[in-house]
């Protein structure tokens, strides 16, 4: 979606990397199948790659924002977040939203990294 919308998945400014809201999209453009945990795994993998592509590390993540469409998915999504970001322990906000661009998406995440 980056070329269509005209945005970057992630941007580096000095020691800071900001990763835009990231949805569960497969390399072929389809939505990651499965529940919110499976979709969160995909979102986190995309975020991690974006950070690494800019020379950063997920372990330097200082902030994340999680967006969910169903608050009942929070425990499963939180467990996945902990798996990916547990070492960094970023400041995290979780919001329940009415929906996303694609109705089958259950979760999105954005992140910020600050290198030492």
N, CA, C and O atoms as CSV, one atom per row, in Angstrom:
chain,resi,resn,atom,element,x,y,z
A,1,UNK,N,N,0.811,-1.206,0.000
A,1,UNK,CA,C,0.000,0.000,0.000
A,1,UNK,C,C,0.853,1.268,0.000
A,1,UNK,O,O,0.359,2.357,-0.295
A,2,UNK,N,N,2.133,1.120,0.332
A,2,UNK,CA,C,2.984,2.303,0.428
A,2,UNK,C,C,2.992,3.139,-0.857
A,2,UNK,O,O,2.802,4.353,-0.783
A,3,UNK,N,N,3.207,2.524,-2.048
A,3,UNK,CA,C,3.235,3.348,-3.263
A,3,UNK,C,C,1.878,3.968,-3.592
A,3,UNK,O,O,1.816,5.079,-4.118
A,4,UNK,N,N,0.803,3.265,-3.289
A,4,UNK,CA,C,-0.533,3.768,-3.595
A,4,UNK,C,C,-0.847,4.999,-2.751
A,4,UNK,O,O,-1.329,6.008,-3.265
A,5,UNK,N,N,-0.570,4.906,-1.449
A,5,UNK,CA,C,-0.858,6.010,-0.531
A,5,UNK,C,C,0.221,7.084,-0.536
A,5,UNK,O,O,-0.017,8.218,-0.123
A,6,UNK,N,N,1.408,6.718,-1.007
A,6,UNK,CA,C,2.501,7.681,-0.998
A,6,UNK,C,C,3.092,7.881,0.386
A,6,UNK,O,O,3.334,9.013,0.806
A,7,UNK,N,N,3.325,6.777,1.099
A,7,UNK,CA,C,3.936,6.879,2.414
A,7,UNK,C,C,5.032,5.830,2.550
A,7,UNK,O,O,5.146,4.919,1.731
A,8,UNK,N,N,5.836,5.978,3.605
A,8,UNK,CA,C,6.892,5.012,3.896
A,8,UNK,C,C,6.448,4.144,5.063
A,8,UNK,O,O,5.853,4.641,6.019
A,9,UNK,N,N,6.732,2.861,4.990
A,9,UNK,CA,C,6.449,1.952,6.116
A,9,UNK,C,C,7.158,2.432,7.362
A,9,UNK,O,O,6.597,2.421,8.458
A,10,UNK,N,N,8.424,2.861,7.181
A,10,UNK,CA,C,9.215,3.337,8.313
A,10,UNK,C,C,10.148,4.440,7.838
A,10,UNK,O,O,10.584,4.462,6.687
A,11,UNK,N,N,10.441,5.348,8.751
A,11,UNK,CA,C,11.313,6.477,8.454
A,11,UNK,C,C,12.329,6.599,9.576
A,11,UNK,O,O,11.992,6.491,10.754
A,12,UNK,N,N,13.577,6.827,9.191
A,12,UNK,CA,C,14.631,7.082,10.183
A,12,UNK,C,C,14.951,8.566,10.177
A,12,UNK,O,O,15.124,9.177,9.122
A,13,UNK,N,N,15.029,9.138,11.376
A,13,UNK,CA,C,15.488,10.505,11.568
A,13,UNK,C,C,16.542,10.441,12.659
A,13,UNK,O,O,16.210,10.336,13.840
A,14,UNK,N,N,17.795,10.503,12.279
A,14,UNK,CA,C,18.877,10.363,13.261
A,14,UNK,C,C,18.830,9.007,13.937
A,14,UNK,O,O,18.938,7.971,13.281
A,15,UNK,N,N,18.669,9.019,15.253
A,15,UNK,CA,C,18.639,7.777,16.030
A,15,UNK,C,C,17.224,7.250,16.248
A,15,UNK,O,O,17.024,6.275,16.972
A,16,UNK,N,N,16.256,7.889,15.627
A,16,UNK,CA,C,14.857,7.499,15.804
A,16,UNK,C,C,14.302,6.853,14.530
A,16,UNK,O,O,14.543,7.327,13.420
A,17,UNK,N,N,13.563,5.775,14.715
A,17,UNK,CA,C,12.860,5.111,13.621
A,17,UNK,C,C,11.384,5.070,13.993
A,17,UNK,O,O,11.019,4.622,15.080
A,18,UNK,N,N,10.550,5.537,13.088
A,18,UNK,CA,C,9.108,5.507,13.299
A,18,UNK,C,C,8.489,4.587,12.260
A,18,UNK,O,O,8.722,4.741,11.061
A,19,UNK,N,N,7.698,3.628,12.733
A,19,UNK,CA,C,7.041,2.681,11.850
A,19,UNK,C,C,5.555,3.002,11.834
A,19,UNK,O,O,4.905,3.062,12.877
A,20,UNK,N,N,5.031,3.206,10.636
A,20,UNK,CA,C,3.619,3.557,10.456
A,20,UNK,C,C,2.715,2.408,10.886
A,20,UNK,O,O,3.166,1.278,11.075
A,21,UNK,N,N,1.430,2.719,11.036
A,21,UNK,CA,C,0.447,1.689,11.323
A,21,UNK,C,C,0.598,0.531,10.346
A,21,UNK,O,O,0.581,0.721,9.129
A,22,UNK,N,N,0.747,-0.661,10.892
A,22,UNK,CA,C,1.069,-1.830,10.086
A,22,UNK,C,C,-0.005,-2.887,10.257
A,22,UNK,O,O,-0.288,-3.335,11.368
A,23,UNK,N,N,-0.594,-3.277,9.145
A,23,UNK,CA,C,-1.694,-4.242,9.122
A,23,UNK,C,C,-1.182,-5.624,8.732
A,23,UNK,O,O,-0.052,-5.754,8.263
A,24,UNK,N,N,-1.999,-6.653,8.922
A,24,UNK,CA,C,-1.603,-8.028,8.620
A,24,UNK,C,C,-1.720,-8.359,7.136
A,24,UNK,O,O,-2.663,-9.024,6.707
A,25,UNK,N,N,-0.754,-7.889,6.367
A,25,UNK,CA,C,-0.782,-8.089,4.915
A,25,UNK,C,C,0.335,-9.049,4.515
A,25,UNK,O,O,1.489,-8.877,4.908
A,26,UNK,N,N,-0.020,-10.044,3.742
A,26,UNK,CA,C,0.934,-11.025,3.239
A,26,UNK,C,C,1.697,-10.438,2.038
A,26,UNK,O,O,1.255,-9.450,1.453
A,27,UNK,N,N,2.837,-11.039,1.670
A,27,UNK,CA,C,3.609,-10.518,0.532
A,27,UNK,C,C,2.810,-10.399,-0.767
A,27,UNK,O,O,3.111,-9.544,-1.600
A,28,UNK,N,N,1.793,-11.249,-0.946
A,28,UNK,CA,C,0.989,-11.174,-2.169
A,28,UNK,C,C,-0.138,-10.144,-2.080
A,28,UNK,O,O,-0.930,-10.006,-3.011
A,29,UNK,N,N,-0.209,-9.423,-0.963
A,29,UNK,CA,C,-1.227,-8.396,-0.787
A,29,UNK,C,C,-2.484,-8.880,-0.097
A,29,UNK,O,O,-3.354,-8.075,0.235
A,30,UNK,N,N,-2.597,-10.163,0.123
A,30,UNK,CA,C,-3.778,-10.699,0.807
A,30,UNK,C,C,-3.658,-10.466,2.313
A,30,UNK,O,O,-2.583,-10.145,2.821
A,31,UNK,N,N,-4.757,-10.629,3.003
A,31,UNK,CA,C,-4.775,-10.500,4.451
A,31,UNK,C,C,-4.315,-11.805,5.092
A,31,UNK,O,O,-4.686,-12.890,4.645
A,32,UNK,N,N,-3.512,-11.693,6.133
A,32,UNK,CA,C,-3.074,-12.871,6.885
A,32,UNK,C,C,-4.299,-13.595,7.416
A,32,UNK,O,O,-5.132,-12.983,8.084
A,33,UNK,N,N,-4.425,-14.884,7.132
A,33,UNK,CA,C,-5.579,-15.626,7.626
A,33,UNK,C,C,-5.443,-15.921,9.120
A,33,UNK,O,O,-4.352,-15.865,9.686
A,34,UNK,N,N,-6.563,-16.230,9.731
A,34,UNK,CA,C,-6.531,-16.651,11.127
A,34,UNK,C,C,-7.059,-15.608,12.080
A,34,UNK,O,O,-7.662,-14.606,11.695
A,35,UNK,N,N,-6.805,-15.889,13.339
A,35,UNK,CA,C,-7.332,-15.049,14.406
A,35,UNK,C,C,-6.442,-13.820,14.625
A,35,UNK,O,O,-5.477,-13.593,13.897
A,36,UNK,N,N,-6.796,-13.034,15.650
A,36,UNK,CA,C,-6.058,-11.803,15.927
A,36,UNK,C,C,-4.603,-12.085,16.288
A,36,UNK,O,O,-3.723,-11.296,15.945
A,37,UNK,N,N,-4.332,-13.197,16.976
A,37,UNK,CA,C,-2.948,-13.526,17.327
A,37,UNK,C,C,-2.123,-13.792,16.070
A,37,UNK,O,O,-0.993,-13.316,15.961
A,38,UNK,N,N,-2.668,-14.539,15.131
A,38,UNK,CA,C,-1.962,-14.818,13.875
A,38,UNK,C,C,-1.715,-13.521,13.112
A,38,UNK,O,O,-0.639,-13.321,12.548
A,39,UNK,N,N,-2.708,-12.647,13.097
A,39,UNK,CA,C,-2.541,-11.369,12.406
A,39,UNK,C,C,-1.512,-10.492,13.118
A,39,UNK,O,O,-0.741,-9.789,12.465
A,40,UNK,N,N,-1.497,-10.529,14.453
A,40,UNK,CA,C,-0.512,-9.746,15.205
A,40,UNK,C,C,0.900,-10.258,14.929
A,40,UNK,O,O,1.831,-9.462,14.811
A,41,UNK,N,N,1.069,-11.570,14.826
A,41,UNK,CA,C,2.382,-12.133,14.475
A,41,UNK,C,C,2.869,-11.544,13.159
A,41,UNK,O,O,4.025,-11.137,13.041
A,42,UNK,N,N,1.987,-11.503,12.179
A,42,UNK,CA,C,2.366,-10.958,10.867
A,42,UNK,C,C,2.703,-9.479,10.968
A,42,UNK,O,O,3.695,-9.027,10.396
A,43,UNK,N,N,1.887,-8.724,11.688
A,43,UNK,CA,C,2.150,-7.293,11.862
A,43,UNK,C,C,3.519,-7.072,12.506
A,43,UNK,O,O,4.292,-6.228,12.052
A,44,UNK,N,N,3.812,-7.821,13.551
A,44,UNK,CA,C,5.085,-7.665,14.250
A,44,UNK,C,C,6.258,-8.039,13.356
A,44,UNK,O,O,7.307,-7.397,13.414
A,45,UNK,N,N,6.096,-9.064,12.534
A,45,UNK,CA,C,7.160,-9.452,11.612
A,45,UNK,C,C,7.432,-8.337,10.604
A,45,UNK,O,O,8.586,-8.056,10.278
A,46,UNK,N,N,6.376,-7.708,10.115
A,46,UNK,CA,C,6.537,-6.593,9.172
A,46,UNK,C,C,7.239,-5.423,9.858
A,46,UNK,O,O,8.150,-4.822,9.289
A,47,UNK,N,N,6.817,-5.104,11.072
A,47,UNK,CA,C,7.424,-4.011,11.835
A,47,UNK,C,C,8.903,-4.300,12.081
A,47,UNK,O,O,9.746,-3.427,11.875
A,48,UNK,N,N,9.221,-5.510,12.518
A,48,UNK,CA,C,10.613,-5.873,12.804
A,48,UNK,C,C,11.483,-5.742,11.560
A,48,UNK,O,O,12.600,-5.229,11.632
A,49,UNK,N,N,10.983,-6.197,10.435
A,49,UNK,CA,C,11.752,-6.092,9.186
A,49,UNK,C,C,11.969,-4.635,8.805
A,49,UNK,O,O,13.058,-4.260,8.369
A,50,UNK,N,N,10.943,-3.817,8.967
A,50,UNK,CA,C,11.080,-2.391,8.640
A,50,UNK,C,C,12.143,-1.735,9.517
A,50,UNK,O,O,12.938,-0.929,9.035
A,51,UNK,N,N,12.155,-2.076,10.789
A,51,UNK,CA,C,13.149,-1.528,11.714
A,51,UNK,C,C,14.544,-1.998,11.314
A,51,UNK,O,O,15.477,-1.200,11.233
A,52,UNK,N,N,14.677,-3.291,11.067
A,52,UNK,CA,C,15.983,-3.847,10.695
A,52,UNK,C,C,16.473,-3.306,9.356
A,52,UNK,O,O,17.671,-3.077,9.184
A,53,UNK,N,N,15.563,-3.100,8.410
A,53,UNK,CA,C,15.942,-2.548,7.108
A,53,UNK,C,C,16.551,-1.155,7.234
A,53,UNK,O,O,17.323,-0.729,6.375
A,54,UNK,N,N,16.203,-0.453,8.301
A,54,UNK,CA,C,16.754,0.885,8.538
A,54,UNK,C,C,17.911,0.849,9.531
A,54,UNK,O,O,18.328,1.887,10.044
A,55,UNK,N,N,18.425,-0.345,9.800
A,55,UNK,CA,C,19.585,-0.480,10.658
A,55,UNK,C,C,19.299,-0.498,12.140
A,55,UNK,O,O,20.222,-0.407,12.949
A,56,UNK,N,N,18.029,-0.615,12.516
A,56,UNK,CA,C,17.658,-0.622,13.921
A,56,UNK,C,C,17.420,-2.016,14.461
A,56,UNK,O,O,17.593,-3.016,13.764
A,57,UNK,N,N,17.019,-2.055,15.717
A,57,UNK,CA,C,16.724,-3.307,16.397
A,57,UNK,C,C,15.395,-3.190,17.141
A,57,UNK,O,O,15.106,-2.164,17.757
A,58,UNK,N,N,14.605,-4.234,17.078
A,58,UNK,CA,C,13.342,-4.271,17.825
A,58,UNK,C,C,13.610,-4.061,19.312
A,58,UNK,O,O,12.762,-3.526,20.025
A,59,UNK,N,N,14.775,-4.477,19.778
A,59,UNK,CA,C,15.115,-4.338,21.197
A,59,UNK,C,C,15.249,-2.887,21.636
A,59,UNK,O,O,15.292,-2.605,22.833
A,60,UNK,N,N,15.315,-1.963,20.681
A,60,UNK,CA,C,15.397,-0.534,21.002
A,60,UNK,C,C,14.047,0.171,20.862
A,60,UNK,O,O,13.987,1.401,20.870
A,61,UNK,N,N,12.972,-0.598,20.735
A,61,UNK,CA,C,11.634,-0.014,20.611
A,61,UNK,C,C,11.257,0.676,21.918
A,61,UNK,O,O,11.374,0.089,22.994
A,62,UNK,N,N,10.806,1.920,21.819
A,62,UNK,CA,C,10.436,2.688,23.012
A,62,UNK,C,C,8.929,2.918,23.124
A,62,UNK,O,O,8.427,3.256,24.196
A,63,UNK,N,N,8.209,2.733,22.015
A,63,UNK,CA,C,6.762,2.963,22.051
A,63,UNK,C,C,6.080,2.120,20.991
A,63,UNK,O,O,6.579,1.971,19.875
A,64,UNK,N,N,4.929,1.570,21.357
A,64,UNK,CA,C,4.058,0.905,20.390
A,64,UNK,C,C,2.630,1.336,20.655
A,64,UNK,O,O,2.266,1.693,21.775
A,65,UNK,N,N,1.833,1.295,19.604
A,65,UNK,CA,C,0.389,1.514,19.720
A,65,UNK,C,C,-0.277,0.347,19.004
A,65,UNK,O,O,0.012,0.069,17.840
A,66,UNK,N,N,-1.166,-0.325,19.711
A,66,UNK,CA,C,-1.907,-1.467,19.172
A,66,UNK,C,C,-3.350,-1.030,18.979
A,66,UNK,O,O,-3.955,-0.426,19.865
A,67,UNK,N,N,-3.889,-1.342,17.817
A,67,UNK,CA,C,-5.282,-1.053,17.508
A,67,UNK,C,C,-6.009,-2.383,17.313
A,67,UNK,O,O,-5.571,-3.217,16.520
A,68,UNK,N,N,-7.100,-2.584,18.017
A,68,UNK,CA,C,-7.899,-3.813,17.931
A,68,UNK,C,C,-9.334,-3.476,17.559
A,68,UNK,O,O,-9.829,-2.398,17.890
A,69,UNK,N,N,-10.000,-4.394,16.874
A,69,UNK,CA,C,-11.427,-4.200,16.616
A,69,UNK,C,C,-12.292,-4.905,17.653
A,69,UNK,O,O,-13.487,-4.624,17.752
A,70,UNK,N,N,-11.707,-5.819,18.429
A,70,UNK,CA,C,-12.471,-6.558,19.441
A,70,UNK,C,C,-11.639,-6.661,20.712
A,70,UNK,O,O,-10.587,-7.300,20.719
A,71,UNK,N,N,-12.104,-6.038,21.781
A,71,UNK,CA,C,-11.342,-6.035,23.030
A,71,UNK,C,C,-11.115,-7.439,23.565
A,71,UNK,O,O,-10.173,-7.655,24.329
A,72,UNK,N,N,-11.947,-8.397,23.187
A,72,UNK,CA,C,-11.767,-9.784,23.628
A,72,UNK,C,C,-10.475,-10.391,23.084
A,72,UNK,O,O,-9.980,-11.380,23.626
A,73,UNK,N,N,-9.929,-9.808,22.023
A,73,UNK,CA,C,-8.679,-10.297,21.439
A,73,UNK,C,C,-7.444,-9.814,22.194
A,73,UNK,O,O,-6.330,-10.254,21.910
A,74,UNK,N,N,-7.637,-8.910,23.153
A,74,UNK,CA,C,-6.490,-8.309,23.826
A,74,UNK,C,C,-5.535,-9.329,24.450
A,74,UNK,O,O,-4.333,-9.215,24.214
A,75,UNK,N,N,-5.981,-10.314,25.227
A,75,UNK,CA,C,-5.010,-11.236,25.835
A,75,UNK,C,C,-4.128,-11.950,24.814
A,75,UNK,O,O,-2.922,-12.074,25.026
A,76,UNK,N,N,-4.698,-12.414,23.731
A,76,UNK,CA,C,-3.915,-13.128,22.711
A,76,UNK,C,C,-2.946,-12.183,22.007
A,76,UNK,O,O,-1.790,-12.534,21.770
A,77,UNK,N,N,-3.416,-10.998,21.679
A,77,UNK,CA,C,-2.568,-10.010,21.007
A,77,UNK,C,C,-1.462,-9.531,21.952
A,77,UNK,O,O,-0.322,-9.341,21.528
A,78,UNK,N,N,-1.794,-9.339,23.214
A,78,UNK,CA,C,-0.794,-8.917,24.201
A,78,UNK,C,C,0.316,-9.949,24.335
A,78,UNK,O,O,1.484,-9.585,24.474
A,79,UNK,N,N,-0.029,-11.226,24.295
A,79,UNK,CA,C,0.986,-12.287,24.389
A,79,UNK,C,C,1.943,-12.226,23.200
A,79,UNK,O,O,3.150,-12.403,23.365
A,80,UNK,N,N,1.416,-11.979,22.020
A,80,UNK,CA,C,2.277,-11.864,20.839
A,80,UNK,C,C,3.165,-10.624,20.964
A,80,UNK,O,O,4.358,-10.677,20.665
A,81,UNK,N,N,2.581,-9.518,21.403
A,81,UNK,CA,C,3.364,-8.292,21.610
A,81,UNK,C,C,4.501,-8.564,22.582
A,81,UNK,O,O,5.631,-8.135,22.347
A,82,UNK,N,N,4.220,-9.266,23.662
A,82,UNK,CA,C,5.246,-9.583,24.645
A,82,UNK,C,C,6.363,-10.430,24.065
A,82,UNK,O,O,7.531,-10.254,24.413
A,83,UNK,N,N,6.004,-11.346,23.183
A,83,UNK,CA,C,7.012,-12.188,22.523
A,83,UNK,C,C,7.978,-11.341,21.697
A,83,UNK,O,O,9.188,-11.563,21.734
A,84,UNK,N,N,7.449,-10.380,20.959
A,84,UNK,CA,C,8.271,-9.571,20.058
A,84,UNK,C,C,8.970,-8.408,20.767
A,84,UNK,O,O,10.105,-8.068,20.434
A,85,UNK,N,N,8.296,-7.802,21.737
A,85,UNK,CA,C,8.800,-6.565,22.337
A,85,UNK,C,C,9.114,-6.690,23.825
A,85,UNK,O,O,9.423,-5.688,24.469
A,86,UNK,N,N,9.043,-7.885,24.380
A,86,UNK,CA,C,9.242,-8.091,25.809
A,86,UNK,C,C,10.596,-7.643,26.327
A,86,UNK,O,O,10.698,-7.162,27.455
A,87,UNK,N,N,11.625,-7.791,25.528
A,87,UNK,CA,C,12.953,-7.364,25.960
A,87,UNK,C,C,13.032,-5.838,26.039
A,87,UNK,O,O,13.652,-5.290,26.950
A,88,UNK,N,N,12.412,-5.169,25.096
A,88,UNK,CA,C,12.446,-3.699,25.049
A,88,UNK,C,C,11.510,-3.073,26.084
A,88,UNK,O,O,11.817,-2.024,26.649
A,89,UNK,N,N,10.375,-3.716,26.328
A,89,UNK,CA,C,9.341,-3.201,27.234
A,89,UNK,C,C,8.972,-1.740,26.924
A,89,UNK,O,O,9.117,-0.865,27.778
A,90,UNK,N,N,8.496,-1.488,25.700
A,90,UNK,CA,C,8.161,-0.113,25.315
A,90,UNK,C,C,6.904,0.392,26.009
A,90,UNK,O,O,6.069,-0.388,26.467
A,91,UNK,N,N,6.790,1.703,26.075
A,91,UNK,CA,C,5.521,2.299,26.482
A,91,UNK,C,C,4.501,1.883,25.420
A,91,UNK,O,O,4.752,2.035,24.225
A,92,UNK,N,N,3.370,1.366,25.847
A,92,UNK,CA,C,2.406,0.803,24.902
A,92,UNK,C,C,1.004,1.285,25.222
A,92,UNK,O,O,0.588,1.324,26.380
A,93,UNK,N,N,0.293,1.648,24.180
A,93,UNK,CA,C,-1.115,2.002,24.287
A,93,UNK,C,C,-1.900,1.034,23.422
A,93,UNK,O,O,-1.489,0.723,22.304
A,94,UNK,N,N,-3.027,0.557,23.930
A,94,UNK,CA,C,-3.906,-0.302,23.147
A,94,UNK,C,C,-5.265,0.372,23.045
A,94,UNK,O,O,-5.842,0.794,24.047
A,95,UNK,N,N,-5.764,0.465,21.826
A,95,UNK,CA,C,-7.044,1.110,21.561
A,95,UNK,C,C,-7.977,0.139,20.855
A,95,UNK,O,O,-7.540,-0.667,20.034
A,96,UNK,N,N,-9.253,0.217,21.172
A,96,UNK,CA,C,-10.275,-0.531,20.443
A,96,UNK,C,C,-10.904,0.449,19.461
A,96,UNK,O,O,-11.377,1.520,19.841
A,97,UNK,N,N,-10.897,0.057,18.184
A,97,UNK,CA,C,-11.405,0.923,17.121
A,97,UNK,C,C,-12.591,0.251,16.431
A,97,UNK,O,O,-12.807,-0.952,16.582
A,98,UNK,N,N,-13.346,1.024,15.685
A,98,UNK,CA,C,-14.544,0.477,15.035
A,98,UNK,C,C,-14.231,-0.355,13.798
A,98,UNK,O,O,-15.053,-1.167,13.374
A,99,UNK,N,N,-13.052,-0.162,13.217
A,99,UNK,CA,C,-12.709,-0.958,12.045
A,99,UNK,C,C,-11.498,-0.412,11.331
A,99,UNK,O,O,-10.986,0.658,11.659
A,100,UNK,N,N,-11.042,-1.182,10.328
A,100,UNK,CA,C,-9.888,-0.825,9.519
A,100,UNK,C,C,-10.292,-0.743,8.051
A,100,UNK,O,O,-11.451,-0.979,7.710
A,101,UNK,N,N,-9.356,-0.415,7.199
A,101,UNK,CA,C,-9.607,-0.295,5.767
A,101,UNK,C,C,-10.184,-1.586,5.202
A,101,UNK,O,O,-11.130,-1.558,4.415
A,102,UNK,N,N,-9.611,-2.715,5.605
A,102,UNK,CA,C,-10.158,-4.015,5.217
A,102,UNK,C,C,-10.920,-4.596,6.405
A,102,UNK,O,O,-10.364,-4.701,7.498
A,103,UNK,N,N,-12.161,-4.968,6.212
A,103,UNK,CA,C,-12.974,-5.435,7.345
A,103,UNK,C,C,-12.462,-6.708,8.004
A,103,UNK,O,O,-12.815,-6.979,9.151
A,104,UNK,N,N,-11.634,-7.506,7.311
A,104,UNK,CA,C,-11.122,-8.746,7.902
A,104,UNK,C,C,-9.911,-8.521,8.811
A,104,UNK,O,O,-9.495,-9.437,9.521
A,105,UNK,N,N,-9.345,-7.321,8.795
A,105,UNK,CA,C,-8.234,-7.031,9.702
A,105,UNK,C,C,-8.764,-6.935,11.115
A,105,UNK,O,O,-9.806,-6.327,11.361
A,106,UNK,N,N,-8.044,-7.539,12.039
A,106,UNK,CA,C,-8.422,-7.516,13.443
A,106,UNK,C,C,-7.485,-6.654,14.290
A,106,UNK,O,O,-7.817,-6.282,15.416
A,107,UNK,N,N,-6.306,-6.343,13.734
A,107,UNK,CA,C,-5.285,-5.642,14.502
A,107,UNK,C,C,-4.356,-4.859,13.577
A,107,UNK,O,O,-4.126,-5.244,12.431
A,108,UNK,N,N,-3.834,-3.769,14.093
A,108,UNK,CA,C,-2.737,-3.019,13.479
A,108,UNK,C,C,-1.818,-2.601,14.606
A,108,UNK,O,O,-2.224,-2.552,15.767
A,109,UNK,N,N,-0.569,-2.297,14.257
A,109,UNK,CA,C,0.391,-1.828,15.257
A,109,UNK,C,C,1.305,-0.792,14.623
A,109,UNK,O,O,1.604,-0.859,13.430
A,110,UNK,N,N,1.743,0.159,15.422
A,110,UNK,CA,C,2.786,1.087,15.004
A,110,UNK,C,C,3.861,1.103,16.093
A,110,UNK,O,O,3.601,0.734,17.239
A,111,UNK,N,N,5.046,1.525,15.730
A,111,UNK,CA,C,6.166,1.462,16.679
A,111,UNK,C,C,7.140,2.613,16.469
A,111,UNK,O,O,7.237,3.196,15.390
A,112,UNK,N,N,7.858,2.913,17.553
A,112,UNK,CA,C,8.944,3.895,17.499
A,112,UNK,C,C,10.159,3.302,18.171
A,112,UNK,O,O,10.064,2.679,19.228
A,113,UNK,N,N,11.303,3.502,17.544
A,113,UNK,CA,C,12.581,3.019,18.048
A,113,UNK,C,C,13.469,4.233,18.328
A,113,UNK,O,O,13.494,5.188,17.552
A,114,UNK,N,N,14.190,4.185,19.438
A,114,UNK,CA,C,15.170,5.223,19.749
A,114,UNK,C,C,16.466,4.504,20.100
A,114,UNK,O,O,16.555,3.815,21.116
A,115,UNK,N,N,17.462,4.675,19.247
A,115,UNK,CA,C,18.749,4.032,19.508
A,115,UNK,C,C,19.554,4.849,20.514
A,115,UNK,O,O,19.409,6.067,20.609
A,116,UNK,N,N,20.388,4.163,21.244
A,116,UNK,CA,C,21.232,4.847,22.232
A,116,UNK,C,C,22.403,5.520,21.576
A,116,UNK,O,O,23.218,6.143,22.256
